[in-house]
Amino acid sequence: MDVLQLSWEYPPYTIGGLGRHVAELAPALAAHGAEVTVVTPRLRDGPEEEWPRPGLRVLRVPAPPMTGYDFPAYVAQVGRVLEQAAAELAGARRPDLIHAHDWLAAEAGIALKHRWRVPLVATIHATERGRGRGSLGGPGAATIDHTEWRLSYEAWRVIVCSQFMAGQIAADFATPPDKIDLVPNGVRVRPDPFAGPGERAAFRARFVDPGEALVFSVGRIVFEKGLHVLVDAWRQVGAETRARLVIAGTGEYLEPLKARAAGLGLDGMVRLTGFLPDDDRDRLYHAADVAVFPSLYEPFGIVALEACAARCPVVVAATGGLAEVIDSGVTGLLIPPDDPRALADAVLACLHDPWSARARADHALQVVQARYAWEQVAAATHAVYRRVMADWAASAWGRERFAADTGAG
């Protein structure tokens, strides 16, 4: 099966979970027998074309410069460039199926669906309404919302990562529930990067003083990630134990978050690192005493799975998909969203009782290995593809293609 994957993000350009998802899913699908081509805008370094493994081809299309401040219009412009590049790449041999990831790839995916008369599968990783906590903040947000609706309407089937997202898509876009497939995100369990306790201690010393606990959070620094709640909670945590909070990532809320920490007098106890290389992020998962994800909106929460895969105790807000990933008291601790006191209490519970925290982390690692391996995610995605291709073959488009290929009719 020839599959065209369209994604705004692909390494080395990754902003959040979407980029990591496609980067892991594409080779896993190739290992599962699919012939996968990823077409993505070249928004950062990386070769324009490469074959990372047999069955996987990546084409990074030079993107036009962004000349204004209308991001949805720029995305549509890039979408037309992706469409043309994919069409030229395919030539006379069109793919069997198109898989578009989120509204950013909708323009190209929908156009190519109709150009080639092949099925379109969409993965909707998050929604604008969800990020706005139920509201749309202006014309740009309304445009994104409409594009998400159109993608869900045009797609043969819609893949989501959680029951929470399935309900959101059905409610916001009137997508029939029987058109939605739930395929969770995956995570790769990597070995401990430290040769021994001394190497781990040396790495921790980059972030905390001797005797301090290390609490870690990572992700896009945007309001809906709830990091301001974590900073607010740190007044209580800092008053009751020696601990430092390390927050890694970039985003539009980084400077306001720094100002909030400074205004609360937490400069010495809260460190915002900005961009952190993936290797250091993975080391922090293995070195931290607790990882915290206090999101106000979270379709799935792949960062929580990454922490679990590193056997790091986790505290997460009972929001969206996070509440489905973490079993409170068993694989981590769930706290009400937007509640600094409850968040502080949960972090302190982990720091004051590290034995119980590690027991939960051990259980979480077992769950990750059993349920969230990328091989399983690829198998489930491939099953969606097979169902779509069977439905397409019985449709007018499929019968038309069969007649053209066989000379019948």
The 8 nearest C-alpha neighbors of each residue, nearest first, counted from 0:
[[1, 33, 34, 95, 2, 32, 96, 94],
 [0, 2, 34, 94, 95, 35, 33, 96],
 [3, 1, 35, 96, 94, 97, 34, 95],
 [2, 4, 97, 36, 35, 37, 98, 94],
 [3, 5, 37, 98, 99, 36, 97, 38],
 [6, 4, 99, 38, 104, 37, 39, 100],
 [5, 7, 39, 8, 100, 104, 99, 4],
 [8, 6, 39, 103, 40, 104, 9, 5],
 [9, 7, 18, 6, 13, 12, 39, 17],
 [8, 10, 18, 12, 13, 22, 11, 39],
 [11, 9, 12, 13, 22, 8, 18, 19],
 [10, 12, 13, 9, 45, 43, 44, 8],
 [13, 11, 10, 9, 43, 8, 42, 14],
 [14, 12, 18, 8, 10, 9, 15, 11],
 [13, 15, 18, 12, 219, 16, 8, 17],
 [16, 14, 17, 13, 18, 219, 218, 19],
 [15, 17, 19, 18, 20, 301, 14, 302],
 [18, 16, 20, 19, 15, 21, 8, 124],
 [19, 17, 8, 13, 9, 20, 21, 16],
 [18, 20, 22, 16, 17, 21, 23, 13],
 [19, 21, 17, 18, 23, 22, 24, 16],
 [22, 20, 24, 18, 23, 19, 25, 17],
 [21, 23, 19, 20, 24, 25, 9, 18],
 [22, 24, 20, 21, 25, 26, 19, 27],
 [25, 23, 21, 27, 26, 22, 20, 28],
 [24, 26, 28, 27, 23, 21, 22, 29],
 [27, 25, 29, 28, 24, 23, 30, 55],
 [26, 28, 30, 24, 29, 25, 377, 374],
 [29, 27, 31, 25, 377, 30, 26, 33],
 [30, 28, 33, 26, 54, 31, 32, 27],
 [29, 31, 27, 28, 32, 26, 33, 54],
 [32, 30, 28, 29, 33, 27, 378, 377],
 [31, 33, 29, 30, 28, 34, 0, 54],
 [34, 32, 29, 0, 28, 35, 31, 1],
 [33, 35, 54, 1, 29, 0, 2, 55],
 [36, 34, 55, 2, 33, 54, 3, 1],
 [35, 37, 56, 3, 57, 55, 4, 2],
 [38, 36, 4, 57, 5, 3, 58, 56],
 [39, 37, 58, 5, 59, 57, 4, 36],
 [38, 40, 59, 6, 7, 60, 5, 58],
 [41, 39, 60, 59, 62, 42, 61, 7],
 [42, 40, 59, 61, 60, 43, 62, 39],
 [41, 43, 40, 12, 62, 44, 61, 59],
 [44, 42, 12, 41, 11, 45, 10, 40],
 [45, 43, 11, 46, 42, 41, 12, 10],
 [44, 46, 11, 47, 43, 41, 59, 10],
 [47, 45, 48, 49, 44, 59, 58, 41],
 [46, 48, 59, 58, 45, 60, 49, 41],
 [49, 47, 58, 46, 57, 59, 50, 56],
 [48, 50, 57, 56, 51, 46, 58, 47],
 [49, 51, 56, 52, 55, 57, 53, 48],
 [52, 50, 49, 55, 56, 53, 57, 26],
 [53, 51, 50, 55, 54, 26, 56, 29],
 [54, 52, 55, 50, 51, 29, 56, 30],
 [53, 55, 34, 29, 35, 52, 56, 33],
 [56, 54, 35, 52, 53, 50, 36, 29],
 [55, 57, 50, 36, 49, 37, 35, 58],
 [58, 56, 37, 49, 48, 36, 38, 50],
 [57, 59, 48, 38, 47, 37, 60, 39],
 [60, 58, 47, 41, 39, 40, 38, 48],
 [59, 61, 40, 41, 39, 62, 58, 47],
 [62, 60, 41, 40, 59, 63, 42, 47],
 [61, 63, 40, 41, 60, 77, 64, 42],
 [62, 64, 65, 61, 77, 76, 80, 73],
 [65, 63, 66, 62, 73, 67, 61, 77],
 [64, 66, 67, 73, 63, 68, 70, 62],
 [65, 67, 64, 68, 73, 63, 69, 70],
 [68, 66, 69, 65, 70, 73, 72, 64],
 [67, 69, 70, 66, 65, 73, 72, 71],
 [70, 68, 72, 71, 67, 73, 139, 65],
 [69, 71, 73, 72, 68, 74, 139, 67],
 [72, 70, 74, 73, 69, 75, 139, 143],
 [73, 71, 75, 70, 74, 69, 76, 77],
 [72, 74, 76, 70, 75, 71, 77, 65],
 [73, 75, 71, 77, 76, 72, 78, 70],
 [76, 74, 78, 72, 73, 77, 106, 71],
 [77, 75, 73, 78, 74, 79, 72, 80],
 [76, 78, 80, 74, 79, 75, 62, 73],
 [79, 77, 75, 107, 81, 106, 76, 80],
 [78, 80, 82, 76, 77, 81, 107, 83],
 [79, 81, 77, 83, 78, 82, 84, 76],
 [82, 80, 78, 84, 79, 83, 85, 107],
 [83, 81, 107, 79, 85, 80, 84, 78],
 [82, 84, 86, 80, 81, 85, 87, 79],
 [83, 85, 81, 87, 86, 82, 88, 80],
 [86, 84, 88, 82, 87, 83, 81, 89],
 [85, 87, 83, 89, 88, 84, 82, 90],
 [88, 86, 90, 84, 85, 89, 83, 82],
 [89, 87, 85, 86, 90, 84, 83, 58],
 [88, 90, 86, 93, 92, 87, 85, 91],
 [91, 89, 87, 92, 88, 86, 93, 85],
 [90, 92, 93, 89, 87, 86, 88, 94],
 [93, 91, 89, 90, 94, 88, 95, 86],
 [92, 94, 89, 91, 115, 95, 90, 86],
 [95, 93, 1, 96, 2, 3, 92, 97],
 [94, 96, 1, 2, 0, 117, 93, 97],
 [95, 97, 2, 118, 94, 117, 119, 3],
 [98, 96, 3, 119, 2, 4, 120, 118],
 [97, 99, 120, 4, 121, 119, 3, 5],
 [100, 98, 5, 121, 104, 108, 4, 120],
 [99, 101, 122, 6, 104, 121, 5, 123],
 [100, 102, 123, 103, 122, 104, 124, 99],
 [103, 101, 105, 147, 104, 146, 150, 100],
 [102, 104, 101, 105, 7, 74, 100, 6],
 [105, 103, 102, 99, 106, 6, 107, 5],
 [106, 104, 102, 108, 107, 103, 150, 109],
 [107, 105, 78, 108, 109, 104, 75, 110],
 [106, 108, 82, 78, 110, 105, 109, 104],
 [109, 107, 105, 111, 110, 106, 99, 112],
 [108, 110, 112, 111, 107, 106, 105, 113],
 [111, 109, 107, 112, 113, 108, 114, 106],
 [112, 110, 114, 108, 113, 109, 115, 107],
 [113, 111, 109, 117, 116, 110, 115, 114],
 [112, 114, 116, 111, 110, 115, 109, 117],
 [113, 115, 111, 112, 116, 110, 117, 109],
 [114, 116, 117, 113, 112, 111, 93, 94],
 [117, 115, 113, 112, 114, 396, 118, 111],
 [118, 116, 112, 115, 96, 95, 119, 113],
 [117, 119, 96, 155, 112, 97, 120, 391],
 [118, 120, 97, 154, 155, 98, 112, 96],
 [121, 119, 98, 154, 156, 155, 157, 97],
 [122, 120, 99, 157, 98, 154, 100, 158],
 [121, 123, 158, 100, 157, 159, 101, 124],
 [124, 122, 101, 125, 159, 121, 100, 158],
 [123, 125, 101, 122, 159, 298, 17, 160],
 [126, 124, 123, 298, 129, 127, 101, 164],
 [127, 125, 129, 128, 130, 124, 144, 147],
 [126, 128, 130, 129, 144, 131, 140, 143],
 [129, 127, 133, 131, 126, 130, 134, 132],
 [128, 130, 132, 126, 131, 127, 133, 296],
 [129, 131, 127, 132, 128, 296, 223, 126],
 [130, 132, 128, 134, 129, 133, 135, 127],
 [133, 131, 129, 130, 134, 128, 296, 295],
 [132, 134, 128, 131, 129, 135, 130, 127],
 [135, 133, 131, 128, 132, 136, 129, 127],
 [136, 134, 140, 137, 128, 141, 131, 133],
 [135, 137, 140, 134, 131, 138, 141, 139],
 [136, 138, 140, 139, 135, 141, 142, 134],
 [139, 137, 141, 140, 142, 136, 135, 143],
 [140, 138, 142, 141, 137, 143, 71, 69],
 [139, 141, 143, 137, 142, 138, 135, 136],
 [140, 142, 138, 144, 139, 143, 135, 145],
 [143, 141, 139, 145, 140, 144, 138, 146],
 [144, 142, 146, 140, 145, 141, 147, 139],
 [143, 145, 141, 147, 142, 146, 127, 140],
 [146, 144, 148, 142, 147, 143, 149, 141],
 [147, 145, 149, 143, 148, 144, 102, 150],
 [148, 146, 144, 150, 102, 145, 149, 143],
 [147, 149, 145, 151, 146, 172, 150, 152],
 [148, 150, 152, 146, 147, 151, 153, 145],
 [151, 149, 147, 153, 152, 148, 105, 154],
 [150, 152, 148, 154, 149, 153, 147, 157],
 [153, 151, 149, 150, 154, 148, 174, 155],
 [154, 152, 150, 151, 149, 155, 109, 119],
 [155, 153, 119, 120, 156, 151, 152, 121],
 [154, 156, 119, 120, 118, 153, 387, 157],
 [155, 157, 154, 120, 178, 179, 121, 158],
 [156, 158, 179, 121, 122, 120, 180, 154],
 [157, 159, 122, 180, 181, 179, 121, 182],
 [160, 158, 181, 123, 122, 161, 164, 182],
 [159, 161, 183, 182, 181, 184, 299, 164],
 [162, 160, 163, 164, 320, 159, 181, 299],
 [163, 161, 165, 164, 166, 181, 320, 160],
 [162, 164, 161, 166, 319, 165, 320, 167],
 [165, 163, 167, 161, 166, 162, 298, 159],
 [164, 166, 162, 168, 167, 163, 159, 169],
 [167, 165, 169, 163, 164, 168, 170, 162],
 [166, 168, 164, 170, 165, 169, 171, 163],
 [169, 167, 165, 171, 170, 172, 166, 164],
 [168, 170, 174, 173, 166, 167, 172, 171],
 [171, 169, 167, 168, 173, 172, 166, 174],
 [170, 172, 168, 167, 169, 173, 174, 148],
 [171, 173, 174, 148, 168, 169, 170, 151],
 [174, 172, 169, 170, 171, 175, 168, 148],
 [173, 175, 169, 172, 176, 168, 151, 178],
 [176, 174, 178, 177, 169, 173, 179, 168],
 [177, 175, 178, 179, 169, 174, 165, 166],
 [176, 178, 175, 179, 180, 174, 156, 157],
 [177, 179, 156, 176, 175, 157, 180, 174],
 [180, 178, 157, 176, 177, 158, 156, 181],
 [181, 179, 158, 157, 159, 182, 178, 156],
 [180, 182, 159, 160, 158, 161, 183, 179],
 [181, 183, 160, 159, 180, 158, 379, 376],
 [184, 182, 160, 161, 181, 185, 376, 371],
 [185, 183, 160, 301, 182, 20, 371, 376],
 [184, 186, 371, 373, 372, 376, 183, 187],
 [185, 187, 372, 371, 305, 373, 304, 188],
 [186, 188, 189, 372, 373, 185, 308, 305],
 [189, 187, 308, 186, 190, 309, 368, 305],
 [188, 190, 187, 191, 309, 308, 192, 281],
 [191, 189, 192, 188, 309, 193, 308, 285],
 [190, 192, 193, 189, 285, 309, 194, 282],
 [193, 191, 190, 282, 194, 285, 281, 189],
 [194, 192, 195, 191, 199, 198, 196, 282],
 [193, 195, 198, 192, 196, 199, 191, 197],
 [194, 196, 193, 197, 198, 199, 200, 192],
 [197, 195, 199, 198, 200, 194, 193, 201],
 [198, 196, 200, 199, 195, 201, 194, 193],
 [197, 199, 201, 200, 196, 195, 193, 194],
 [198, 200, 196, 202, 197, 201, 193, 203],
 [199, 201, 203, 197, 202, 198, 196, 204],
 [202, 200, 198, 204, 199, 203, 197, 205],
 [201, 203, 199, 204, 200, 205, 198, 206],
 [204, 202, 200, 205, 201, 206, 207, 199],
 [203, 205, 201, 207, 206, 202, 208, 200],
 [206, 204, 203, 202, 207, 201, 208, 200],
 [207, 205, 204, 203, 208, 245, 202, 213],
 [208, 206, 204, 211, 203, 205, 243, 213],
 [207, 209, 211, 204, 210, 206, 203, 205],
 [210, 208, 211, 207, 204, 212, 203, 200],
 [209, 211, 208, 212, 241, 207, 242, 213],
 [212, 210, 242, 241, 208, 209, 207, 213],
 [211, 213, 242, 243, 241, 288, 214, 210],
 [214, 212, 287, 288, 243, 242, 244, 215],
 [215, 213, 244, 289, 287, 290, 288, 245],
 [214, 216, 290, 245, 246, 244, 287, 291],
 [217, 215, 246, 291, 290, 292, 247, 245],
 [218, 216, 247, 246, 248, 215, 219, 302],
 [219, 217, 248, 220, 247, 15, 216, 302],
 [218, 220, 248, 250, 249, 221, 15, 14],
 [219, 221, 250, 249, 252, 253, 248, 218],
 [222, 220, 252, 223, 219, 250, 224, 251],
 [221, 223, 224, 225, 252, 220, 226, 227],
 [222, 224, 295, 225, 296, 221, 294, 130],
 [223, 225, 294, 222, 226, 295, 221, 293],
 [226, 224, 294, 293, 223, 295, 228, 227],
 [227, 225, 229, 228, 224, 230, 293, 222],
 [226, 228, 230, 229, 225, 231, 256, 259],
 [229, 227, 231, 226, 225, 339, 230, 337],
 [228, 230, 226, 232, 227, 231, 233, 339],
 [231, 229, 227, 233, 232, 228, 260, 226],
 [230, 232, 228, 229, 233, 339, 227, 234],
 [233, 231, 339, 229, 343, 230, 234, 235],
 [234, 232, 236, 230, 235, 231, 237, 229],
 [233, 235, 237, 232, 236, 238, 231, 265],
 [234, 236, 238, 233, 237, 232, 343, 239],
 [237, 235, 233, 239, 238, 234, 343, 240],
 [238, 236, 234, 235, 239, 240, 233, 241],
 [237, 239, 235, 236, 240, 234, 241, 233],
 [240, 238, 236, 237, 235, 241, 347, 234],
 [241, 239, 237, 242, 238, 236, 347, 350],
 [242, 240, 211, 237, 212, 243, 239, 210],
 [243, 241, 212, 211, 213, 240, 237, 244],
 [244, 242, 268, 213, 269, 214, 212, 207],
 [243, 245, 269, 214, 215, 270, 268, 213],
 [246, 244, 270, 215, 271, 269, 214, 216],
 [247, 245, 216, 271, 217, 215, 270, 272],
 [248, 246, 217, 272, 273, 271, 275, 274],
 [249, 247, 273, 274, 218, 219, 217, 220],
 [248, 250, 273, 220, 219, 274, 253, 247],
 [251, 249, 220, 252, 219, 253, 221, 248],
 [250, 252, 253, 221, 220, 249, 254, 255],
 [251, 253, 221, 220, 255, 250, 254, 256],
 [254, 252, 256, 220, 255, 250, 251, 257],
 [253, 255, 257, 256, 252, 258, 251, 259],
 [256, 254, 258, 252, 257, 253, 259, 251],
 [257, 255, 259, 253, 254, 258, 252, 260],
 [256, 258, 254, 260, 259, 255, 261, 253],
 [259, 257, 255, 261, 256, 260, 262, 254],
 [258, 260, 256, 262, 257, 261, 255, 263],
 [259, 261, 265, 263, 257, 262, 258, 266],
 [262, 260, 264, 258, 266, 263, 259, 265],
 [261, 263, 259, 264, 260, 258, 265, 257],
 [262, 264, 260, 261, 265, 259, 234, 231],
 [263, 265, 261, 262, 266, 260, 267, 234],
 [266, 264, 268, 260, 267, 263, 261, 269],
 [267, 265, 261, 268, 269, 264, 260, 270],
 [266, 268, 265, 269, 270, 264, 243, 261],
 [267, 269, 243, 265, 266, 244, 270, 242],
 [270, 268, 244, 266, 265, 243, 267, 245],
 [271, 269, 245, 272, 244, 246, 268, 266],
 [270, 272, 246, 273, 247, 245, 269, 257],
 [271, 273, 247, 270, 246, 274, 275, 248],
 [274, 272, 248, 249, 247, 271, 275, 253],
 [275, 273, 248, 249, 247, 272, 276, 271],
 [274, 276, 247, 280, 273, 279, 277, 248],
 [277, 275, 279, 278, 280, 274, 281, 248],
 [276, 278, 280, 279, 281, 275, 282, 274],
 [277, 279, 281, 280, 276, 282, 275, 283],
 [278, 280, 282, 281, 276, 277, 283, 275],
 [281, 279, 277, 283, 278, 282, 276, 275],
 [282, 280, 284, 278, 279, 283, 277, 285],
 [283, 281, 279, 285, 284, 280, 286, 278],
 [282, 284, 286, 280, 285, 281, 287, 279],
 [283, 285, 281, 282, 306, 286, 287, 309],
 [286, 284, 282, 283, 309, 287, 311, 281],
 [287, 285, 283, 284, 282, 199, 203, 288],
 [288, 286, 213, 289, 283, 284, 214, 285],
 [287, 289, 213, 214, 212, 286, 311, 312],
 [290, 288, 214, 312, 287, 313, 311, 215],
 [291, 289, 215, 313, 216, 214, 312, 314],
 [290, 292, 314, 216, 315, 313, 215, 293],
 [291, 293, 315, 294, 216, 314, 316, 290],
 [292, 294, 316, 225, 315, 291, 226, 224],
 [295, 293, 224, 225, 296, 292, 316, 223],
 [294, 296, 223, 225, 224, 336, 318, 293],
 [297, 295, 294, 223, 318, 130, 319, 129],
 [296, 298, 319, 299, 300, 320, 294, 318],
 [299, 297, 320, 319, 164, 125, 300, 296],
 [298, 300, 320, 297, 321, 301, 161, 160],
 [301, 299, 302, 321, 303, 297, 320, 298],
 [300, 302, 304, 303, 299, 305, 16, 184],
 [303, 301, 305, 304, 300, 306, 218, 217],
 [302, 304, 306, 301, 305, 300, 307, 292],
 [305, 303, 307, 301, 306, 302, 308, 186],
 [306, 304, 302, 308, 303, 307, 186, 301],
 [305, 307, 309, 303, 311, 304, 308, 284],
 [306, 308, 304, 310, 309, 305, 364, 311],
 [307, 309, 305, 188, 364, 306, 310, 304],
 [310, 308, 306, 307, 311, 285, 284, 305],
 [311, 309, 307, 360, 308, 364, 361, 306],
 [310, 312, 306, 309, 307, 360, 284, 289],
 [313, 311, 360, 289, 356, 357, 290, 331],
 [314, 312, 290, 331, 289, 291, 311, 315],
 [313, 315, 332, 291, 331, 333, 290, 292],
 [316, 314, 292, 333, 293, 291, 334, 332],
 [315, 317, 293, 334, 336, 318, 333, 335],
 [318, 316, 322, 333, 335, 334, 321, 336],
 [317, 319, 316, 321, 322, 296, 297, 295],
 [320, 318, 297, 163, 298, 321, 322, 296],
 [319, 321, 299, 298, 323, 322, 161, 163],
 [320, 322, 324, 323, 300, 319, 299, 318],
 [321, 323, 317, 320, 324, 325, 318, 319],
 [322, 324, 320, 321, 325, 326, 161, 319],
 [323, 325, 321, 322, 320, 326, 299, 304],
 [326, 324, 322, 323, 330, 327, 331, 321],
 [325, 327, 330, 329, 331, 328, 324, 323],
 [328, 326, 332, 333, 331, 329, 325, 330],
 [327, 329, 332, 331, 330, 326, 359, 333],
 [330, 328, 359, 326, 327, 331, 362, 363],
 [329, 331, 363, 359, 326, 362, 325, 360],
 [332, 330, 313, 327, 328, 359, 329, 314],
 [331, 333, 327, 314, 328, 315, 313, 334],
 [334, 332, 327, 315, 317, 316, 314, 331],
 [333, 335, 316, 317, 341, 342, 315, 336],
 [336, 334, 317, 316, 338, 337, 333, 341],
 [337, 335, 316, 338, 295, 317, 334, 318],
 [336, 338, 228, 339, 335, 295, 225, 293],
 [337, 339, 341, 336, 340, 335, 342, 228],
 [340, 338, 232, 342, 228, 341, 231, 343],
 [339, 341, 343, 342, 338, 232, 344, 235],
 [342, 340, 344, 343, 338, 339, 334, 345],
 [343, 341, 339, 345, 340, 344, 338, 334],
 [342, 344, 232, 340, 346, 345, 341, 236],
 [343, 345, 341, 347, 342, 346, 348, 340],
 [344, 346, 348, 342, 347, 343, 341, 349],
 [347, 345, 343, 349, 348, 344, 342, 350],
 [346, 348, 350, 344, 349, 345, 351, 343],
 [347, 349, 345, 351, 346, 350, 352, 344],
 [350, 348, 346, 352, 356, 347, 353, 351],
 [349, 351, 347, 348, 353, 352, 346, 288],
 [350, 352, 348, 349, 347, 353, 346, 240],
 [353, 351, 349, 354, 350, 355, 348, 356],
 [352, 354, 356, 355, 349, 350, 357, 351],
 [353, 355, 357, 356, 352, 358, 349, 359],
 [356, 354, 358, 357, 353, 352, 359, 349],
 [355, 357, 353, 359, 349, 354, 358, 312],
 [356, 358, 360, 354, 359, 355, 353, 312],
 [357, 359, 355, 361, 360, 356, 354, 362],
 [360, 358, 330, 362, 356, 357, 329, 361],
 [359, 361, 357, 312, 363, 310, 358, 362],
 [362, 360, 358, 364, 363, 359, 310, 357],
 [361, 363, 359, 365, 360, 364, 330, 358],
 [364, 362, 330, 360, 366, 365, 361, 307],
 [363, 365, 367, 361, 308, 366, 362, 307],
 [364, 366, 362, 368, 363, 367, 369, 361],
 [367, 365, 363, 369, 364, 368, 370, 362],
 [368, 366, 371, 364, 370, 369, 365, 363],
 [367, 369, 365, 366, 370, 372, 371, 364],
 [368, 370, 366, 367, 365, 371, 372, 364],
 [371, 369, 367, 368, 366, 372, 375, 185],
 [370, 372, 185, 367, 186, 368, 373, 369],
 [371, 373, 374, 185, 375, 186, 368, 370],
 [374, 372, 376, 185, 375, 377, 186, 371],
 [373, 375, 377, 372, 376, 27, 378, 31],
 [376, 374, 378, 373, 377, 372, 379, 371],
 [375, 377, 373, 379, 378, 374, 380, 185],
 [378, 376, 380, 374, 28, 375, 379, 27],
 [379, 377, 375, 381, 380, 376, 382, 374],
 [378, 380, 382, 376, 377, 381, 375, 182],
 [381, 379, 377, 383, 382, 378, 376, 384],
 [380, 382, 384, 378, 383, 379, 377, 385],
 [381, 383, 379, 385, 380, 384, 378, 386],
 [384, 382, 380, 386, 381, 385, 387, 379],
 [383, 385, 381, 387, 382, 386, 388, 380],
 [386, 384, 382, 388, 387, 383, 389, 381],
 [387, 385, 383, 389, 384, 388, 382, 390],
 [388, 386, 384, 390, 385, 389, 391, 383],
 [387, 389, 391, 385, 390, 386, 392, 384],
 [388, 390, 392, 386, 387, 391, 385, 393],
 [391, 389, 387, 393, 388, 392, 386, 394],
 [390, 392, 388, 394, 397, 393, 389, 387],
 [393, 391, 397, 389, 390, 394, 388, 398],
 [392, 394, 390, 391, 397, 398, 389, 395],
 [395, 393, 391, 397, 396, 392, 398, 390],
 [394, 396, 398, 397, 399, 393, 391, 392],
 [397, 395, 399, 394, 398, 116, 400, 391],
 [396, 398, 392, 400, 394, 391, 399, 395],
 [399, 397, 401, 395, 400, 396, 402, 394],
 [400, 398, 396, 402, 397, 401, 395, 403],
 [399, 401, 403, 397, 402, 398, 404, 396],
 [402, 400, 398, 404, 403, 399, 405, 397],
 [401, 403, 407, 399, 405, 400, 406, 404],
 [404, 402, 400, 406, 401, 405, 399, 407],
 [403, 405, 401, 402, 406, 400, 407, 399],
 [406, 404, 402, 407, 403, 401, 400, 408],
 [405, 407, 403, 402, 404, 408, 401, 400],
 [408, 406, 402, 405, 403, 401, 404, 399],
 [407, 402, 406, 403, 405, 399, 401, 398]]
